Structures are given as C-alpha cells and as structure tokens.
Amino acid sequence: MKVEDISLGDLNVSRETEERLRTFILLFDKWARTINLVAPSTLQDFGARHIRDSAQIFSLSPQPLTWVDLGSGGGFPGIITAILLHEAGGGWVHLIESNNKKAAFLRQAIGETGARASVHPIRIEASPDVVTDCDAISARALAELPLLLKYASPWMNRNKACRAFFHKGRDYQIEVDKARGEWAFDLIKHQSVVEHDSVVLEITGLSRSGQ
C-alpha cells in the first residue's frame, strides 16, 4: 500500500487526531512487512477497509466509555477507537490479543500515538477475570456471532447497560438466526459506511435463551 495516498478526509476529526492516525498507519506499514497483521488482500484500500471501517464504531457511541476490544490483532477497531478517545478526553480501550508479536505492535502503537488503551496478551476466555467491567465491547473479523456472544456474555451479565458492536458482512443474517437459537438479545443493525452489504450489529440485553 502507498501510505501517502491513504485518504482520511471524510472522518471529520481534528488535525491532531489525523496526525495520530497517520502515525499509526506508518507504524502499521512498517510492522506489516514482517508480521501478518491483516489479510494482505485488504491492504489495497487501507483507508476505507480498516481506518474508516473501524472509526464508525466510535461514531455509533462517541462517549468516553470503557471498551473491551476482542482479538485486537492489527488494531482494528480497538486502536482507532483509542485514538479517537484521546480527542474525546476520556474513556479507555482494553485490547485483548493473545499473539505476543501482535501485542508488541499494539503496545508500540499506543506509545507513539497516545491512544487511550492498554494491551492484555491473554486468551479471550481469561480476559473477564482481568478486565472485570466495561461499557462497550467490539470485535472485527474474529468469529461468528454465537461465539462472539459467548465471549461477551460475562461483561454483559455483570453490566446490563453494556453494549456490543460487531462488524459483519453480507451473510450476517445467517449468523443472527443461528445465535437466536442459543441467545436472547436486542439488536440494532447499522448500515456500514464503508461497504453497502455490510453492517455493524449493536447488541444489548444479552441472556441465554429460555432464561
């Protein structure tokens, strides 16, 4: 990808935040040459596929919340949320990433951008014992919805106001129907601002079916 050609013009952020995002992009480009942070096929339109796609999560809930980002990988959406929280002046993102190399990248990204985040190099299943409470949960390209709801359930059981935001592609309804067999939840479907056939699923009121 050509870093200098990546467009951030429609994010409507301050110049300082844009500089932080570009610092992150430069660092991502450097690390992606040695470790696989995202699928190589998604690098061609990096600004839309990763930066703007991630930023829409924060736009759906722009308050200074405490987030848990599951399977943070290359930082999407967690690092982008954390950079935008810097402009908001509050909130925090707990980045859950068990891969040590990716966790090292995330730590450096936090250090160089001032993102409001910390990295937890642990398995997702263990993370509710380490990060005991949050206001919001995010995940992108991690797992099907039934498993995501299983991961999110400890936090959503503890805090009934907690919301989960999950990126999903064109087959999202199949995943929703499958999840309904195991879970009861309220759902809002937000049309993706990047891809016309994708959505962000906002989940609240999560409980096991029949409870």
N, C-alpha and C positions, 0 to 999 in steps of 0.2 A: 504494500500500500504506500501511497505518497502522502506522508504526514502533512505536508504543507498544503495539500489540496482538500483536506477534510473540512467540511463546512459545518459550523455550529451556529450559523446566523439566525436560525429560527427558534433558538432556545430561549431567547429573551432573558438573558442573565447579565449581570454586571460585567464590566471589563475585567475586574479582579477574578471573578469566578471563571470567565472564559480563559484567562491565563492559567488558572489552576487546572482546568480541563485539558488544555493543550500541554501542560507539563505532564499530566497523566498519560496522554496519548504518546508523547515522545518516549516516556519510560516504558509504556506497553510495547511500543515498536522495538525497543532495544531488547527487552526480555523475550519477546515472541520469536526472536531469531534463534534462541537456544532452548526454550521450553514451549510446549504446546498449550497456550493459554486459552485459545478458542479454535474452532474448526477453521482451517486455512481458507475454505471456500467462502467464509463470511467476512473476509478482510477487504474485499473489493469495495464495498460501500460501508466502510467502517463507521463513519459519522452517523448514518441512519440506522444501520443494523445493530450497533452497540451503544453509542453515546445517546442518541435521541430516543432510542427504544428504551433504554434504562431510565432516562430522565423523566419519562412520562409517569413512572411510578411515583416519583416525588410530587409531580404536578397533581396527582389524584389525592394526595394527603400532605400538603406542604407545611404542616405544623411541625414544631420542633419536638418530634417524637423519639422514643427509644425503639430502634428497629433490630430485628434479628434477620440476617441475610443468610439463607441456607445454601451451602455449596457455592461459595462466592467465586471460586475459580479465578478468572481473569479480572474480576472486579465488577461484574455486571449482574444485577444493578447496584450492588452494595456500595462500591467506592463512589459511583456517581451520586447516589443519594447522600453519602457522607460529605462530598464536596459541596453539594447544594445546601446541606445543613450548615456548613460554615457561613454561608451568606445569611442564612436564617438566624444565626447567632445562638443556636441551641440544638438539643437533640443529640443522638448518638446512634451509631450502627455497629452491631456486633457481627463481625464477619466470621462465619463458620466454614473452615476449609481444612480438611484433614491432610491434603497433599502438602508436604513440607516445602517443596520448591515454590508452589503457588502461594503458600502462606508467606514465604520470604518476599516474594514480589509484592504482595499486598502490604506488608509492613513498610517496604521502601516507598510504595506509592503514598501511603499515609504520611510518611515523613517528609516527602517532597512536595505534597500538595496541601498539607494542613487539614486533610479530611478529618471529620469528626467520627473516628472509628477506632476499633481495636480488633485484633485478629486472634481467633481461637483455633489452634491447629488440632482439632479433635473431631471425632466422628459426630455426625448429626444426632445420633441416638443418645449420646452422652451430654450434649450441649444444654438441655434444660436443667441439668444439675449444676452447671457452671454459670449460665445466664438464666437467672431464675424468673425474670419478669420482663415483659416488653409490651409496647403498644401496637406494634405492627410487625408483620413477617413478610419477607419477599423471597422469591426464588425464580430462577430463569433457566430454562433448558436443563432441568435437573432430573425430573421424574414425572410419571403420570400422576394425575390428580389424587387418586386414592392414597398413594404413598405419601404425597405432599401433605395431605390432611392428617395422616398418621404422624408425620414429623411435627406438624404444627400443633397437634392436639394438646400436649402438655401446657403450653403457654396459653392457648385459648380456653382451656379449662380453668386455669388459675385467674385469668383476667377476661371476664365475659365481654369487655369492650374491645378486646384485641381484634384487629382485622388482618387478614392475609391477602396479599396481592401476588398473583401468579400469572406470568406470561404464558399464553397458549396459542398454538397455530390453528389451522383451518379445521382440524379434527377435534376441536375442544369439546363439542357436544357429546361425542362418544365417551370421553373421559368423565364428563359431568354425569352422564347417565350411569356409568359404572360406579362412580363414587356414591351416587344416591342409594346404591344397594347396601352400603356399609355405614354411611354417614347422613345425618340430617344437618342442613345448613341453609343460611340465607345467601343468595347470590345476586351480585350485580355484574353485568357484562359491560365492560368499557371497550369500545372500538379502538383498536390500535391506531396511533397517529402515524405509524410508520408503514404498516402493511395492512391492506384493506381486508384481508381474510384472516387476520389475527386479532386477538382480544387480550385484555387483562381481566382476569377473574378476581373480583373482590368478594372474599368470603367472610361471613360473620355468623355468630350463633351456632358454632360447631358443636355437635354431640354425636354419639354413636346412635345409629338407627334403632328405634324401639325404646330408647331411654326417655 
